[in-house]
Amino acid sequence: MKSFQRIALSLALVPGLADAKDQLATVAMNGAGISQAVNIVLALTLVALLPGMLVAMTSFTRIIIVLSMLRHAMGMQETPPNVVLIMLAAFLTLLSMSSTFEKLEQQVITPVYEQKMAGSAALRVGGGIMKEYMVGKTHEQDMSFVLGIAGKDMPADADSISLVYVVPAFLLSELRLAFQIGFVIFLPFLLVDIIVSSVLMAMGMMMVPPTSIALPIKILMFVMIDGWTLVARAVLSDNM
């Protein structure tokens, strides 16, 4: 009885095996289809990684940190909203890196769109352009630190450094600059808080929250000195 079952099962699998063989043969002969599928997968992967690349390889990190620190220094936790800060940081990033993005458009995006450049060549050229920008904005001590952690020496030609080491060194430099700008922004607002608290204590008005009086003073001071322009100039001065 078991032998009959095995024979029946084998006969049932024969058509499926034949179809699978035909499909494998078709796929093997259709090399162009496989190549196209691989290109689509690579393109989707790059699109998925684009937000992370925007944060790690551009001035977006520095700008959004400075804007967030400004909001905290003024004592407004939700104003402006996060979406406003993100959009402002994104457009300031486009403005600060306009020359780099123009190179990418001329040397990478347009040739790929016109099918004059392969995907691998586009990645190589685009990576070189971004690495040139990041190396120019990276402090030498940060680059030496990252290379030292990896057990490598600082090369004479910075262009020979891999992106694996350039990106973290660039991020360290951007974070340092962002916190330096944020410290300068915090000082006048901190002074306002100290003065308001001292005046309230001297007047015996300890039950009055200092923030309720300090916040409008901070807003008035920020508007009178054209604070948004000063902050934008501060975050763009290292790029323009």
N, C-alpha and C positions, 0 to 999 in steps of 0.2 A: 504493500500500500504506500509506504514511504517513497519507494522508487518511482511510482507513478506521480506522486506529488512533486518530486524533484524534476522529473521530465516536463511536467506541465508548467512548473515555474520557469524552467529554462526556456521553453518555447514562448512563454509570455514575455520574457526579457529580450528575446532576439530582435523584435521590431524596434524596441527602444534603443538597443545598442547600435542597431543599424542607423537609426535617425541621428544618434549622438555622433557617430562616426562621420556621417555626411555633414553635420553642422561644424564639426572640428575641421573638416577638410575645407569647408566654405570659408571659415574664419582664417585658416592658414593661408588661403589664396588671396584673401582680401586684406592685404597688408595696409593699404591706404585707410581702410576703415578703422583698424586698430590705432594707427597713428593719429587719426582725427579724434578718436575717443580719448587717447592719452593727452592730446592738446587741450581738449575740453576739460578734463580733470585738472590739469595744471592751471588752466585759467580760473576755474572755480576755486582752487586752493589759494591762488594769489588774491582773488577777491575777498576770501574769508580772512586772509592775513592782513588785508589793507588797513583796517583800523589800528592793529598793533604796530604796523610799519609807520603809520602816521604819528603815533605817540613816540616811538623809539628813535626814529631817524629824522625828525624835523624839530623845529623850535616850538612845537605845540606844547610839549611838556613844560618848558619854562613859562610860557605865556599863561597856561591854565593855572599853574601853581601861584603865580603872582596875582592873578585875578581872584583866586580863592582866598589868598592871604589878605588881600584888600578888603574883601567882604567881611572876613572875620575881624579885621582891625577896626572896621567901622561899627562892629557889633550887630550887624544884620545877617542872621544865619541863613535866611532864605531869599534875600533880595540883594541883587538880581537873581532870578531863578537859575538853576543849573543849566537849563537848555540855552538861556541867553549867554551865559559865560562860555559855554562850549562853542556856540556859533561865533561869538566874538573872537574867541581864541583861534578858531579855524580860519576865519577870514584874515586875521592879523598874521597867521602863519603863511597864508597864501601871499600876503603883501610882503612879508619879510623875506620870503624865499622865491620871489617872482623870477629872478634871474636863473635860479636853479631849475624851476619848473619850466621855464622857456627852453632851456637846454634839453630837458626830458621830452618836451613836446616836439622839438625840431629833430632830435637825434634818435628818439625811441618811438614815441607814440605815432607820429606821422608815418615813418617808414613801415611800422607794423600794420597800421591801418591800410596803407597802400600795398601791403603784401610784398614789400621790398626787403624785409628783414625777418629772419627766423626768430622763434621764441627764445632759443638759447642765446643768440646774439643780442637780443633785446635785454635779457636779464643781465648779461655781461656789461653792456654799455650803460644801462640804467644804474646798475650797482656801482660802476665806476664814477658816475656823476654824483650819486649820493655820498659815496665815500669821500670824494674830493671836498664836498661841502662839509661833512662831519669832521674830517681831519683839520680843516681850516678853523673850526670852532672849538676844537678840543684842546685843553691845556696839556702841555707836555708832561706835567707831573701825573696827570690822570692816565695818560697813555702809558707812561713808564710803570705805573702801579699795576695796570691790567696786564701788561706784558710780563711784568715780574711775577705776578700770581701764576701766569701760564708757564713760567720758566723760560721765557724768551727774552732776547736782548732787543733794545731799540734799534731798528734798522736805519741806515743812512737815508734811504728813500722811504718816505711815509706812504707812498702809493703802493708799496709792496706789502703793507700790513693787511691782514685779512679782516673782512667785515665782522667776523666773530669777536675780534678784539676792539675794533673801532667803535662799534655800537655801544658797548658798556662804558667805554672811556668817554664817549660823547655824552651819554646820559649823566655820568658823574659831573661833568663840566656844566651841563645845563642845570642840574639840581643845585650846584654850588651858586651859580649866578642867580637863579630864581630866589634862593634864600637870602642872598645879599640884597637884592632889590626889595624883597619882602621886609627885611629888617629896617631898611630906610623908610619904607611906607608905614611901618608900625609906630615909629618914634613919635611923630606929631600927634597921632591919635592916642597913644599912651599918655602923652603930656596933657592932653585934654581931660582924660579920665582922672589923672592925678589932681589936676587943678579943681575939677568939679567936686571930687570927693573931699578935698581939703576945705573948700568953701562951705560945703554942706555940714561938715563936722564943726567948723568954726561957728556956724550959725545955729548949731544945735538941731539941725534937721536930719537926724540920723535915720529917721523912718522913711525918708524919701529915697527911692532907688536912684543911685547916681546915673544909671544908664538912661533913665527917662529924661534927664536933662542933658547928659553928654551927647546922646544920639543926635538930636536936632542941631547941636552946635557943630558936631562932626560933619553932618550933611551940609550945613551952611558953609563951613570952612572949605570943604571939598569942592563945592560948586564955585565959590568965589575965586579959588586958585586955578579953576579949569582942570580939576584933578584927572578926569578921564584922558585928556590930551597928554598930561604929564606922564601918566602910567603907560599909555600907548607908546610915547616916545622912549620911555625907559626900557620897555621890553623889545622895542624895535631897534634901539641904538646899536646893539651888537651885530645886527644883520644888515642894516641899510648902508 
